[in-house]
Amino acid sequence: MVNGSGLWILAVALLFCGMGLAMARLLLGPTTADRIVAADTLAVITTAGLVGLAAWLDNPVYLDVALVYGVLSFVGSVAMARAIDGGGK
């Protein structure tokens, strides 16, 4: 484990706080666009969590997982945005 465990605890707490706020927007969002932005925010937070896990465990495999997850979530967000926009016409 890396020194400075207090910073790791703070980082994890902030990630969980951000996840909670994004989940609230995902569940309570008044419009579909709000829900899509919240889902994209959750994907970014999850990607950051995977990068943090790679650093904490000193295992670079998680960086590959984070990269693939980030690209797939971006493609999904663009697809959802195009779907509510009407196909991008």
Kinemage of the C-alpha trace (Angstrom):
@kinemage 1
@onewidth
@group {chain A} dominant
@subgroup {mainchain}
@vectorlist {calphas} color= white
{ca met a 1} P 0.000 0.000 0.000
{ca val a 2} L 1.147 3.541 -0.718
{ca asn a 3} L 1.981 5.942 2.115
{ca gly a 4} L -0.557 8.596 3.010
{ca ser a 5} L -3.528 6.396 3.796
{ca gly a 6} L -5.431 9.461 4.989
{ca leu a 7} L -5.392 10.804 1.439
{ca trp a 8} L -6.671 7.478 0.119
{ca ile a 9} L -9.535 7.563 2.592
{ca leu a 10} L -10.367 11.114 1.552
{ca ala a 11} L -10.240 10.204 -2.144
{ca val a 12} L -12.539 7.211 -1.660
{ca ala a 13} L -14.925 9.293 0.439
{ca leu a 14} L -15.089 11.949 -2.281
{ca leu a 15} L -15.691 9.299 -4.949
{ca phe a 16} L -18.562 7.835 -2.934
{ca cys a 17} L -19.989 11.315 -2.327
{ca gly a 18} L -19.883 12.041 -6.046
{ca met a 19} L -21.474 8.670 -6.800
{ca gly a 20} L -24.274 9.393 -4.348
{ca leu a 21} L -25.008 12.774 -5.875
{ca ala a 22} L -24.937 11.372 -9.397
{ca met a 23} L -27.232 8.502 -8.386
{ca ala a 24} L -29.672 11.002 -6.890
{ca arg a 25} L -29.719 12.942 -10.176
{ca leu a 26} L -30.086 9.690 -12.116
{ca leu a 27} L -33.100 8.632 -10.076
{ca leu a 28} L -34.717 12.048 -9.560
{ca gly a 29} L -33.722 13.887 -12.733
{ca pro a 30} L -36.698 15.680 -14.194
{ca thr a 31} L -35.609 15.187 -17.815
{ca thr a 32} L -34.009 12.438 -19.838
{ca ala a 33} L -31.015 14.663 -20.546
{ca asp a 34} L -30.377 15.024 -16.802
{ca arg a 35} L -30.409 11.260 -16.438
{ca ile a 36} L -27.992 10.787 -19.337
{ca val a 37} L -25.568 13.324 -17.881
{ca ala a 38} L -25.814 11.586 -14.495
{ca ala a 39} L -25.094 8.206 -16.097
{ca asp a 40} L -22.064 9.678 -17.855
{ca thr a 41} L -20.893 11.209 -14.579
{ca leu a 42} L -21.191 7.822 -12.878
{ca ala a 43} L -19.121 6.280 -15.660
{ca val a 44} L -16.387 8.894 -15.214
{ca ile a 45} L -16.365 8.373 -11.437
{ca thr a 46} L -16.155 4.612 -11.928
{ca thr a 47} L -13.241 5.058 -14.331
{ca ala a 48} L -11.471 7.249 -11.773
{ca gly a 49} L -12.123 4.610 -9.125
{ca leu a 50} L -10.558 1.936 -11.324
{ca val a 51} L -7.476 4.101 -11.837
{ca gly a 52} L -7.254 4.653 -8.091
{ca leu a 53} L -7.585 0.913 -7.526
{ca ala a 54} L -4.742 0.306 -9.971
{ca ala a 55} L -2.538 2.718 -8.049
{ca trp a 56} L -3.526 1.343 -4.657
{ca leu a 57} L -2.946 -2.288 -5.600
{ca asp a 58} L 0.074 -1.419 -7.782
{ca asn a 59} L -1.428 -3.482 -10.606
{ca pro a 60} L -1.431 -1.924 -14.094
{ca val a 61} L -4.052 -4.377 -15.406
{ca tyr a 62} L -6.753 -2.200 -13.873
{ca leu a 63} L -5.567 0.701 -16.044
{ca asp a 64} L -6.410 -1.337 -19.137
{ca val a 65} L -9.826 -2.106 -17.695
{ca ala a 66} L -10.354 1.593 -16.920
{ca leu a 67} L -9.360 2.577 -20.460
{ca val a 68} L -11.755 0.112 -22.085
{ca tyr a 69} L -14.540 1.044 -19.679
{ca gly a 70} L -14.007 4.754 -20.347
{ca val a 71} L -14.153 4.319 -24.121
{ca leu a 72} L -17.258 2.127 -23.959
{ca ser a 73} L -19.042 4.505 -21.611
{ca phe a 74} L -18.222 7.431 -23.900
{ca val a 75} L -19.656 5.592 -26.890
{ca gly a 76} L -22.741 4.729 -24.865
{ca ser a 77} L -23.230 8.334 -23.783
{ca val a 78} L -22.931 9.581 -27.350
{ca ala a 79} L -25.407 6.936 -28.522
{ca met a 80} L -27.911 7.912 -25.840
{ca ala a 81} L -27.516 11.606 -26.641
{ca arg a 82} L -28.081 10.942 -30.344
{ca ala a 83} L -31.134 8.831 -29.528
{ca ile a 84} L -32.860 11.597 -27.583
{ca asp a 85} L -31.793 14.159 -30.176
{ca gly a 86} L -33.710 12.282 -32.858
{ca gly a 87} L -30.927 10.444 -34.629
{ca gly a 88} L -28.631 13.405 -35.217
{ca lys a 89} L -30.523 14.848 -38.193
